Amino acid sequence: MSNRIDSSGGDVNIDDDPHAVQESQIRKMTRLAIEYQAVNLSQGFPNESPPWIVKLALVHGVLLGRPYEDKDGDSEGSTIEERLQLSLSNMISLDGNNSDGSATSAAGGDQLNQYSPPCGRLDLRSSIANYYQRFYNYGDVGAEDITVTLGATEALASALRTIGRPGDKCVIFEPFHELYPSQCQLFYLEPVYVTLRPEPNENADEIGTNWTYDQKELEEALSDAKILVLNTPHNPTGKVFSKSELANIVALCLKFDVYLVTDEIYEHMCYNDHVHICIPHEFPQIKHRTLICNSIGKSASATGWRLGWCVHPPHLRNTYRGIHDQLAVMSPHPMQYAALSYLTLPNEYFSDLSCKYHRRVSKLEVALKATGFRVISPQGAYYLFVNYTSVPGLAGMTSEQAAMHLLKNIGVACVPGDNFYGTKHPTTRNQYLRFAACRSDDDLDEAI
């Protein structure tokens, strides 16, 4: 039992603590999907492998224990992928030993299976800096402005702890990813919610084409807040915040001295004419109050690697790195080395991500609409946050009942929409379900 002793000598249930953090509803639905042998469209992780060259780099790093180095003549007429494969083949044929019987890593010592600097490998941080120059023409970031983290989750947690103090208010757009209010609870911050709503539509039977927020509601929320968490492209709605919306957000953050913490893990999944905007580049006036959290998990199909980073202002560097050091020490060193191969993948890889996931999102959207769900087409990310209240057999159910019905009777796992709201307003309560379209085409076809 999770008990402790109160001042009178009696037991107090820790679960009664209003700051007690609960189990992830999303991961609970994944467990239930396994239990009921359902197609898992609940949790947002792909079931396809990372790029081959990235996996090769990881295996090579683990087995050799040090970075691959070209020897004289090795690179002539061959690709890095071919050279890595040849090196691995030679290593395996020798059972991990050199021709003289010594361990393959002896010459340089085993580096990659040991601690890295807590802030991350210098070559990786430099490569991340180059990544922002490459994709956003944002050159005002260097290796010392970056800390490699244990995924974007830890990047965000360290950011909240760096900026926030117990009792500080943190503004979150709802619907939200459940980790945002949970992390606020961990650090005794007070979450304040601003609701995204379907834009008004003249046709009452239609749900609209975009999710919008009330600027006055946001201004009121920020007026006495310390932090705003902004996720774009947005989970779960698929909204990509426009340049005009970001300009409004930036102006309000500057007006009230609010720090902006961004979660940008779906940056390469923007559809049609929607584009992801790097805020400190587009709005340099707020770069000193912006922390960018990101990871390779979604874009590299490597959610289990826990490799992320935070781009932080110089005046927060030491505090951020100290907190990261105490929370996580470091991201796994072999994954850091392999991430170097990910960051140098050709541009076509990243543009293909958008095409692949847009196709899957569209396929699932068509099927859901045909069943009676009301859908706002996602502008980015790979989720569909859909209104189920007009679906025969689901109308009148709570969102949890609807999700369990689909799980047990249809064989498809999704997430109750109420999990993504903090205010529980009548206009949002028991209205929505979230489906993830990141699974393979075979899985989507089976679910449909």
N, C-alpha and C positions, 0 to 999 in steps of 0.2 A: 504494500500500500504506500501511496505517496503522502505520508503524514509527517508532521513535525509537532513539537510540543509547544503549547501556548503558555502564557505567563502563569496561568492557574494550574498548570500541570496536565491539562487535557490535550487530546490530539486535535490538530487542525488539519483539514484536508487541503493540501497545496493546490489541488485542482479548483478550489473555490476562489483562489487568487484571481482578481480580474485581469492581471497581467499574465496569467498562465497561457502558454502558447500551445495550441492544439495540433493534432496530427493534420497533415496536409490532406484536404479533401480530394485533391487531384490524384495524389499517389494512392489514396484509399481506393479510388475507382479503378486504378490500375491493378491493385491487388484483387479486387472483386472481378475484374475482367478475366484474370487468370483463373480464379476460382470457378467462374461460370463458363469458361472457355469461349468468351465473347471476343469479337473484334475490338481491339482497343483504340478507340478514337477519343480517349479522354486525356491522356497525358501527352504533352507536346514534345515527344522525342521520336526521331525517325527510326526505322528499323532497317536502314541501309548503311553500308560501311563508309568510313571516311575515304578520301581519295587514296589510291594505291601508293603513290609516292610518299604521302604523309605517313601511312602505316609502315612502309619500308624504313623511313627515317626513324620511327619509334623503335622498331625491332632492332635495327642496327645500333641505335643508341644504347638500348638495354643490354644487348649481347656484347658489344665492343666496349661499352662503358666510357667512350669518349667520342667526340665529334669525328665524322668521316673526313679524311684528308686525302686529296688527290696525290698520288705518287707520280714521279716522272713518267710521262707517257700514258698514264691511266685515262686521261680525259680525251685523248685523240680519237675522234670519230665515234664517240659514244655519248649518251645522255647521262645525267646524274642518276636517273632511275636505273639505267643499265649498270652503272658502276656500283650502285648500292646493292643490286641483286647479285652481282659477281662477288662483291666483298662478303656478302652474307653466305653465299654458296661455299666460298673458300673457308669461311669460319666454321660452318657446320661440318664440312668434310674433315676438318681437323679437330672436331669435338671441342671447339673453343680454344684450342691451343695453337701456337705458332709452330712452324716446322721444327724448331729446336725443342719443342715440348713446353715452352713457357706460356703463361696465360696471355691471350690476345691483348688484354688491356694493360699488360705490365709496363710496356714502354712508356706510355703516357699516364699510367695510373687510371683507375676507374673514377671518372668524374660524374657521369650522368646518372648513376644509381645512388649518388650521395646528395647531401644538401647543396642547393644552389644558394647564392645570396638571397636573403628574404625578399628583396624587392624584385628579383628575377634576373635571369641572365642578361648581361649587357647587350649581347648581339640580338637577343629577342626584343628587348626594349627599343633598340635602335631600329629594328625591322618594323615594329609597330609604328614608330614615328614616321618611317618611310611610307607605310600603308596609308596614313592620313594625308600625306603629300600626294600619293598616287591617286587616291579615289576622290579627294575633296580639295586638292590644291591647298591644303592647310599645312603650311610649313612652319608655323610658329609653335611647334611642339617638339621636344627633344627627349632623349632617353631618360633624363632626370625628371621629366614631367610625367613619367609613366611608372606604375607599379604593377607587376604581374601578380594575379590573385588566383584564389581557388574558385574559379568560375566567376560569372557575373554576380551570382548570389552573394558571395563574400565581398566582391568589389563594392556592391551596394551597401552591405552591412557595415563595412569599414568606413564608407563615406558618411552614413548616418551617424555613426559613433564619433567620427572626426568633427562633424559640425554640430551635432545636437547635444543637448544636455537634458537631464530628466525634467519633464514638464514642457519642453519646447513643442511647438506645433509643427506637424509635417503634413502638407497638403498633398492629397492623392486624388487623381481622377478615377472615378468609379464608372463602370466596372473596372476592376483592377486585378492584377496577379496577386494571389493570396499572400505571397511572401512580403509585400510591402507593409501592410498593417501588422503582420506577425513580427517583422523586424522592429517596427516601432515599439511593439510590446516588449521585445527583448531589451531595448535600451530606454524604456520608460518615456517614450515620446508620445505625444497625443496626436493620433491621426485625425485629419479634417478632410472631409470628402466633398469633391465637386463632381456633379453628375453629368456624364455624357448621355445625351438623349437623341433618339432619332429626330432628324429635322422635320418640322411640320410638313404635312402632305395634304393637298386638297382632297385626295381620294382617301376616305377613311379606311378602305380595305387594304391600302398600301402602307408599308412601314416607313417609307422614305428612302433616300439614296445616300445619306451620310449621317454620321454622328457629330453632334455639335455640343458646345457648352455655353453657358450664360456668362458673359464677361463680367457682369456685376456680381454674380455669385463667386466667381474666381477672385475678383478684387477684394470682396469682403473676407474671403477665406485667407488670403495672403496678407491682409492688413496687420495681423499680429502673429504671423508664422515665421519660422526660421528656415524651413526647407520646403521645396516643391520637388516631388518625384515625377518625372515625365518619361513615359514609355512610348516611343514612336519608332517604327510602326507599332501599333498598339495591340496588346494582348488583353482582353479577348476579342475586341470589336473589329480589328483589322484596319482601324483608322490610321491614316498617315497625316500628321498635323501639317497644315499648309504654312507657307511662308508668312502670310498675314496673321495666322493664329499664333505662330511662334513669335512674331514681332510684338503682339499684344502680351504674350506671356513674359517675354524678356522685359518689356517696359514696366510691367507690374512688379516683377522680381526686383528690378533696380529701384523702383519707387519705394518699396518696403524693405530693402536690404535683405532679400531672401536668396538663399543659395539654391541653385538649380542642379539637381542630380538626375542625369539621364540614363535610361536603360535602352541600349541601341542594338540588342542582339539580333533583331530581324532586319537590319539595315539593307541587306541585299535582296530583300523580298518585298519590292514595291512594284505595283502593277499599273498597266496602262500608262497614263501620263504623270502618275504620282512619283515623286522622288524624295529620297531621304536627304535632309539638310543637316549638315554639321554645324551646330549652333555657335560654338565659339569662333568659327571661321566666318559664318554669315553675319553674326552679331558680335563683333570683337569687343564691344563695350561691356559685355557680361562674361568674358572669358575668365576674369579673376574670381567669378562667383559660380563657375560651372565645373562640375565633375562628370566626366563621361565614363559610364560603365559598359563593358562589352565583353564578348567571349567568342571563341571559335566553335562552341558547342553546337549551335543550330546550323550555322553555315557549313561546317565541316562534317556534319553528322557524327559528332564526337561528344555527345552530352555527358558521357561517362568519364571523360578525360579531366574535367574540372580545370580548364585552362581559360582564364579570363584576365582582364586588366582594367585599370582605372587611369584615366588622364586627369590629373589634378593640377590646380594652380600652384606655383612655387611656394607661396606662403603656407600652404597646407601640407607640403611634402613630408616633412619630418613627423608631424603628428599622424598623418595617414599611414605612413610606413611603420610607425611604432605600433599602432593599433592592429594593422595587418599582421605584423610579426607575432603579436600576442594571440591573435585569433586563429591564425592558420600556419604560421611560420613561413610557408612557401607553397607554391603550386608544384605538383610532381615534376621533378627535374627532367625525366625522359620525355614527358609531354611538352615541356618547354622547348626542348631541342627539336622535337618533331614539328612543333608549331612554326618553326622557321620555314619548313617546306610548304606549309599551308599558306603563309603570308606571301610567298613568291609564286603561287599558282597563277596561270595566265588569266587575263581579264575575261576570257570566254567562260572560264569556270564560274565566275561570279554572275555574269549575265545569264548563264544557263540556269542558275538557281532560281532566278525570278521566273523564267519561262516554265521550269518544271513545277514549281509550287503553284503558280497561277493556274496551270492546267489542272492540277489536282483539286485546288480550291473550287474551280469552276465546275468540275465534274461532280463534286459533292454538293455544290450549291444547286445544280439542276435537279439532282435527285431529291434533295430536301424540299425544294419548292414544289415538286411534283407530288410530294406526300402531304403537303398542306402547311409546311413551315413558312413563316414570313422571314425573309432574309434581306439584309442590307449587304450588298456585294462588298467584300473586303477590298480595301485599297492596298493592303500589304499584310505581312506576317502570314501564318498558315492556319488560321482558325476561322470558324463560322459561329457567330454568336446570334442565335436564331430564336424568334418568338414561336413558342409551341402551342399557344392557347387556342389556335384554330385547327389543330390537328385532331382528326377523329381518334378517339381512344385516349387522348392525353388531356383534352380540355377538362378543366376543373381540378386537375391534380396539382399538388405542390411541385416545385421544380425537382425536389429530391424524389418524390413519388414517380414523376415522369421519367427521370433518369434510371431509376431502378426498374421500371416497367420495360424500358427499352433494353436494359441489360439482361433481365431474366427471360423476357418473352420474345424479344426480337434478336438478341445476341449481339447487340452493339453497345459499347460502353461510351458514355459521354459524361459531362460534369454538370451538376445542377447550377443554374445561373445565379441563384441566391448566394452561392459561395463567393461571388465576385463583387458583392455589394456590402457596404458598411452601414448605410442609412436605413435600409429595409423600408423604403418608401412604397406606398401602395402601387404607384405607377411602375415600379421596377420589380416588386416582389412577385415570385411565382409567375414569371413571364418567359424566362429564357433558359436555353441549354447551350453548352459550348461543345462543339465538335472540332477535333484536330484533323487536318487534312495532310499531315506530314508523313503518314504511313505509305507503304509501297502501293503501287497501282493494284496489285493483287489483293491487298487488304481492303482497299477502297471498293474494289469491285465486289468483294465478298460482302461487305457491309451494305452496299447498295442493293 
